């Protein structure tokens, strides 16, 4: 072994010891913060957002900002678990993109559990069986998830955070030969997101819609003559081979997920605001809703209607403002 290699390895060992000492001290301070807070809410999403933005802004490289963000997310997740292991419920089953979004936001330290429906996520949070829930709300290709919007109106639940997840769809199977596949399992949204790729490459293959991509992967794992559309997490969980990678039609295909809880999140310095509003069905009603937003300089990234379920042809309007820096006053 060369002297240079020995010297570099010795320096890495020394740095590892410094990192460990610093992490231990950080965990001690986090523990002390929990003691000072007493019975107050331990998890503050706005504080975590501020920490991550600050750290990535200081990143000198060569590690990418996204890599630094993931590392510090795990550090914060582990420190928080010393005080109060969070219970996170998400729209499942295991292996879905919603699970990936939940772990992207909270790290791997919390206790995660999956539910069969979006309704169950809301009920678990409302009843106190979970601290927070994660649900899909919108896909850049297929639009809004109506059930999530309806439940936000119906139930006393707060939006505590947002997760943006790039959706890369994989064609998975037990077999290594695409020619041996006789049927395709997939969630209806993924079928729509991969419609053109499927028409070009598998135009005659029967497509079987199922409840979720994870369910599609599970069925493909049990059916040697089938394939499924799902994410990489499902491939690993069910031991499937990737016959084709990133088959989504839109390379920027992204799903927006909401973190829901029972308390408001404070301002982080760069935030969005979601609103639900209604108006009488008369001329000028829409203008009356939007004019105050324009007058106060609020830029909307989303504004759409949903049936109110209060009467025939009655609607409520869901809006989301663009991320803005907090203003004083």
C-alpha positions as CSV (number, residue, x, y, z in Angstrom):
1,X,0.0,0.0,0.0
2,X,1.4,3.4,-1.0
3,X,2.1,6.1,1.5
4,X,-0.3,8.5,-0.2
5,X,-3.1,5.9,0.1
6,X,-2.4,5.3,3.8
7,X,-2.3,9.0,4.4
8,X,-5.7,9.6,2.7
9,X,-7.4,6.7,4.5
10,X,-6.0,8.0,7.8
11,X,-7.5,11.4,7.1
12,X,-10.9,9.8,6.2
13,X,-10.8,8.0,9.6
14,X,-10.1,11.2,11.4
15,X,-12.9,13.0,9.6
16,X,-15.4,10.2,10.3
17,X,-14.6,10.5,14.0
18,X,-15.2,14.3,13.8
19,X,-18.5,13.7,12.0
20,X,-19.6,11.2,14.6
21,X,-18.8,13.6,17.4
22,X,-20.7,16.4,15.8
23,X,-23.7,14.2,15.1
24,X,-23.8,13.1,18.7
25,X,-23.6,16.7,19.9
26,X,-26.4,17.6,17.5
27,X,-28.6,14.8,18.8
28,X,-27.9,15.9,22.4
29,X,-29.0,19.5,21.6
30,X,-32.1,18.2,19.8
31,X,-33.0,16.2,22.9
32,X,-32.5,19.3,25.0
33,X,-34.8,21.3,22.7
34,X,-37.5,18.6,23.2
35,X,-37.2,19.0,27.0
36,X,-37.5,22.8,26.8
37,X,-40.6,22.5,24.6
38,X,-42.3,20.4,27.2
39,X,-45.6,19.2,25.8
40,X,-45.5,21.4,22.7
41,X,-45.5,19.9,19.2
42,X,-42.0,18.5,18.5
43,X,-42.1,18.3,14.7
44,X,-42.1,21.7,13.0
45,X,-42.1,21.3,9.2
46,X,-41.3,25.0,8.6
47,X,-38.2,24.7,10.8
48,X,-37.0,21.7,8.8
49,X,-37.6,23.5,5.5
50,X,-35.5,26.4,6.8
51,X,-32.7,24.1,7.8
52,X,-32.6,22.3,4.5
53,X,-32.7,25.5,2.5
54,X,-29.9,27.0,4.6
55,X,-27.7,23.9,4.4
56,X,-28.0,23.4,0.6
57,X,-27.3,27.1,0.1
58,X,-24.0,26.6,1.9
59,X,-23.1,23.5,0.0
60,X,-19.5,23.9,-1.5
61,X,-19.7,20.6,-3.4
62,X,-18.7,18.2,-4.8
63,X,-21.8,16.5,-3.4
64,X,-25.0,17.6,-5.2
65,X,-27.5,19.7,-3.3
66,X,-30.1,16.9,-3.5
67,X,-27.6,14.5,-1.9
68,X,-26.8,16.9,0.9
69,X,-30.6,17.4,1.4
70,X,-31.2,13.7,1.7
71,X,-28.3,13.3,4.2
72,X,-29.5,16.1,6.4
73,X,-33.1,14.9,6.2
74,X,-32.0,11.6,7.7
75,X,-30.0,13.4,10.4
76,X,-33.1,15.4,11.4
77,X,-35.3,12.4,11.2
78,X,-33.0,10.4,13.5
79,X,-32.7,13.2,16.0
80,X,-36.4,13.8,16.1
81,X,-37.0,10.1,16.8
82,X,-35.0,10.4,20.0
83,X,-37.8,12.6,21.3
84,X,-40.9,11.4,19.7
85,X,-40.9,8.7,16.9
86,X,-43.5,10.0,14.5
87,X,-46.4,7.8,13.3
88,X,-46.9,8.4,9.6
89,X,-49.7,6.9,7.6
90,X,-49.8,7.0,3.8
91,X,-52.0,5.9,1.0
92,X,-50.6,2.5,0.2
93,X,-49.9,-0.3,-0.1
94,X,-46.2,-0.6,0.5
95,X,-44.1,0.1,-2.6
96,X,-46.2,2.9,-3.9
97,X,-45.0,6.4,-4.9
98,X,-46.8,7.7,-1.9
99,X,-44.6,5.7,0.4
100,X,-41.5,7.1,-1.5
101,X,-42.9,10.6,-1.0
102,X,-43.5,10.0,2.7
103,X,-39.9,8.8,3.2
104,X,-38.5,11.6,1.1
105,X,-40.3,14.1,3.5
106,X,-39.8,12.5,6.9
107,X,-36.7,10.3,6.4
108,X,-36.6,6.7,7.5
109,X,-36.8,7.0,11.3
110,X,-40.6,7.4,11.7
111,X,-43.1,4.5,12.1
112,X,-44.7,4.1,8.7
113,X,-48.0,2.3,8.0
114,X,-50.0,2.0,4.8
115,X,-53.8,2.3,4.2
116,X,-56.0,0.9,1.5
117,X,-57.7,4.2,0.8
118,X,-57.2,8.0,1.0
119,X,-60.2,8.2,3.3
120,X,-58.4,6.0,5.8
121,X,-55.4,8.3,5.9
122,X,-57.6,11.3,6.8
123,X,-59.5,9.3,9.4
124,X,-56.3,8.0,11.0
125,X,-54.9,11.5,11.4
126,X,-58.2,12.9,12.7
127,X,-58.6,10.1,15.3
128,X,-55.0,10.6,16.5
129,X,-53.9,7.1,15.4
130,X,-51.2,8.8,13.3
131,X,-49.4,12.1,13.7
132,X,-49.3,12.9,10.0
133,X,-50.6,11.5,6.7
134,X,-49.3,11.6,3.2
135,X,-51.7,11.6,0.2
136,X,-51.4,12.4,-3.5
137,X,-53.2,15.6,-4.6
138,X,-52.1,16.3,-8.2
139,X,-50.2,14.8,-11.1
140,X,-48.6,17.1,-13.7
141,X,-50.0,14.9,-16.5
142,X,-53.3,13.6,-15.2
143,X,-54.4,16.5,-13.0
144,X,-56.0,16.6,-9.5
145,X,-56.8,13.7,-7.2
146,X,-60.5,14.5,-6.6
147,X,-60.9,12.4,-3.4
148,X,-58.1,14.2,-1.7
149,X,-59.6,17.6,-2.5
150,X,-63.1,16.5,-1.3
151,X,-61.7,15.3,2.0
152,X,-59.8,18.5,2.6
153,X,-63.1,20.3,2.5
154,X,-65.1,17.8,4.5
155,X,-62.7,17.1,7.4
156,X,-60.9,19.3,10.0
157,X,-57.4,18.6,8.7
158,X,-54.6,21.0,8.1
159,X,-52.0,20.9,5.3
160,X,-48.6,20.8,7.0
161,X,-46.3,20.3,4.0
162,X,-45.9,19.4,0.4
163,X,-43.7,16.8,-1.4
164,X,-42.9,17.0,-5.1
165,X,-41.8,13.6,-6.5
166,X,-40.6,13.0,-10.0
167,X,-42.5,9.9,-11.2
168,X,-40.5,7.4,-13.2
169,X,-42.5,4.4,-14.3
170,X,-40.8,1.0,-14.8
171,X,-42.0,-2.0,-16.7
172,X,-41.5,-4.9,-14.3
173,X,-41.8,-8.7,-14.6
174,X,-40.5,-12.0,-13.3
175,X,-39.4,-13.0,-16.8
176,X,-36.4,-11.5,-18.7
177,X,-38.1,-11.7,-22.1
178,X,-40.7,-9.2,-23.1
179,X,-42.0,-11.6,-25.8
180,X,-43.1,-14.0,-23.0
181,X,-45.4,-11.5,-21.4
182,X,-49.2,-12.0,-22.0
183,X,-50.8,-9.3,-19.8
184,X,-50.0,-6.0,-18.1
185,X,-51.2,-4.9,-14.7
186,X,-51.2,-1.2,-13.7
187,X,-53.1,1.5,-11.9
188,X,-55.3,3.5,-14.3
189,X,-53.2,6.7,-13.8
190,X,-50.0,5.0,-14.7
191,X,-51.6,3.5,-17.8
192,X,-52.6,7.1,-18.8
193,X,-49.1,8.4,-18.0
194,X,-47.5,5.7,-20.2
195,X,-50.2,5.6,-22.9
196,X,-48.0,6.5,-25.9
197,X,-45.1,4.3,-24.9
198,X,-47.5,1.3,-24.6
199,X,-49.1,2.0,-27.9
200,X,-45.7,2.1,-29.6
201,X,-44.1,-0.9,-27.9
202,X,-46.9,-3.1,-26.6
203,X,-50.0,-2.2,-28.7
204,X,-51.7,-5.6,-28.5
205,X,-50.9,-6.5,-24.9
206,X,-54.1,-6.7,-22.7
207,X,-54.0,-4.0,-20.0
208,X,-55.6,-4.9,-16.6
209,X,-56.3,-1.9,-14.3
210,X,-55.7,-2.6,-10.6
211,X,-56.0,-0.6,-7.4
212,X,-52.4,0.6,-7.2
213,X,-49.0,0.2,-8.8
214,X,-47.8,-1.8,-5.8
215,X,-50.7,-4.2,-6.2
216,X,-49.8,-4.5,-9.9
217,X,-46.2,-5.4,-8.9
218,X,-47.5,-8.0,-6.4
219,X,-49.7,-9.6,-9.0
220,X,-46.9,-9.7,-11.6
221,X,-44.7,-11.4,-9.0
222,X,-47.2,-14.1,-8.7
223,X,-47.9,-14.4,-12.5
224,X,-44.9,-15.4,-14.5
225,X,-46.6,-14.5,-17.8
226,X,-47.4,-10.9,-16.8
227,X,-45.7,-7.5,-16.3
228,X,-46.6,-4.4,-14.3
229,X,-46.0,-0.7,-14.4
230,X,-44.6,0.5,-11.0
231,X,-41.7,2.3,-9.5
232,X,-38.3,1.1,-8.5
233,X,-39.3,0.7,-4.9
234,X,-41.9,-1.9,-5.9
235,X,-39.3,-3.7,-8.1
236,X,-37.1,-4.2,-5.1
237,X,-39.9,-5.1,-2.7
238,X,-41.3,-7.8,-5.0
239,X,-38.1,-9.1,-6.6
240,X,-39.0,-8.1,-10.2
241,X,-36.8,-7.5,-13.2
242,X,-36.9,-4.1,-15.0
243,X,-37.8,-4.9,-18.6
244,X,-37.9,-1.2,-19.5
245,X,-36.9,1.9,-17.6
246,X,-38.6,5.3,-17.4
247,X,-41.5,4.6,-19.8
248,X,-43.6,7.6,-18.8
249,X,-44.6,9.8,-21.8
250,X,-43.7,13.0,-20.1
251,X,-40.0,13.1,-18.9
252,X,-41.1,15.8,-16.4
253,X,-43.9,13.7,-15.0
254,X,-44.3,14.8,-11.3
255,X,-46.8,14.2,-8.6
256,X,-47.6,16.6,-5.8
257,X,-48.3,15.0,-2.4
258,X,-49.7,16.7,0.7
259,X,-48.6,16.2,4.3
260,X,-51.7,16.5,6.5
261,X,-51.9,16.9,10.2
262,X,-54.0,18.5,13.0
263,X,-52.0,21.7,13.4
264,X,-51.0,24.6,11.2
265,X,-47.4,24.9,9.9
266,X,-45.8,28.2,10.6
267,X,-44.2,30.3,7.8
268,X,-40.8,29.0,6.6
269,X,-39.9,32.0,4.5
270,X,-40.9,30.5,1.2
271,X,-44.5,29.1,1.4
272,X,-47.6,28.3,-0.5
273,X,-51.2,28.9,0.7
274,X,-54.2,26.7,-0.3
275,X,-57.7,28.0,-0.2
276,X,-61.2,26.7,-0.7
277,X,-63.9,29.2,-1.5
278,X,-67.5,29.3,-2.8
279,X,-69.8,31.9,-4.3
280,X,-73.3,32.4,-5.4
281,X,-74.1,31.3,-8.9
282,X,-74.6,34.8,-10.5
283,X,-72.9,37.1,-12.9
284,X,-69.6,38.5,-11.7
285,X,-69.2,36.0,-8.8
286,X,-65.9,34.6,-10.1
287,X,-64.5,38.1,-10.6
288,X,-65.5,38.9,-7.0
289,X,-63.5,35.9,-5.8
290,X,-60.4,36.7,-7.8
291,X,-60.2,40.5,-7.7
292,X,-58.9,40.7,-4.1
293,X,-56.1,38.2,-4.9
294,X,-55.0,40.3,-7.9
295,X,-55.3,43.5,-5.9
296,X,-53.0,42.2,-3.1
297,X,-50.5,40.7,-5.6
298,X,-51.2,37.1,-4.9
299,X,-50.1,34.9,-7.9
300,X,-52.1,31.7,-8.2
301,X,-50.5,28.5,-9.5
302,X,-53.8,26.6,-9.4
303,X,-57.5,27.4,-9.4
304,X,-60.1,24.8,-10.3
305,X,-63.7,23.9,-9.5
306,X,-65.1,20.7,-7.8
307,X,-68.8,19.8,-7.2
308,X,-69.8,21.0,-3.7
309,X,-72.2,18.1,-3.2
310,X,-74.5,20.6,-1.6
311,X,-76.8,20.9,-4.6
312,X,-77.0,20.2,-8.4
313,X,-74.5,22.3,-10.4
314,X,-73.1,23.9,-7.2
315,X,-69.3,24.2,-7.0
316,X,-66.5,25.1,-4.7
317,X,-63.2,26.4,-5.9
318,X,-59.7,25.2,-4.9
319,X,-56.8,27.5,-5.3
320,X,-53.0,27.3,-4.5
321,X,-50.7,30.3,-4.5
322,X,-47.2,30.2,-5.8
323,X,-44.4,29.9,-3.3
324,X,-43.6,33.3,-1.9
325,X,-41.3,34.7,0.7
326,X,-42.9,35.7,4.0
327,X,-43.8,39.3,4.3
328,X,-43.8,41.2,7.5
329,X,-46.8,43.2,8.7
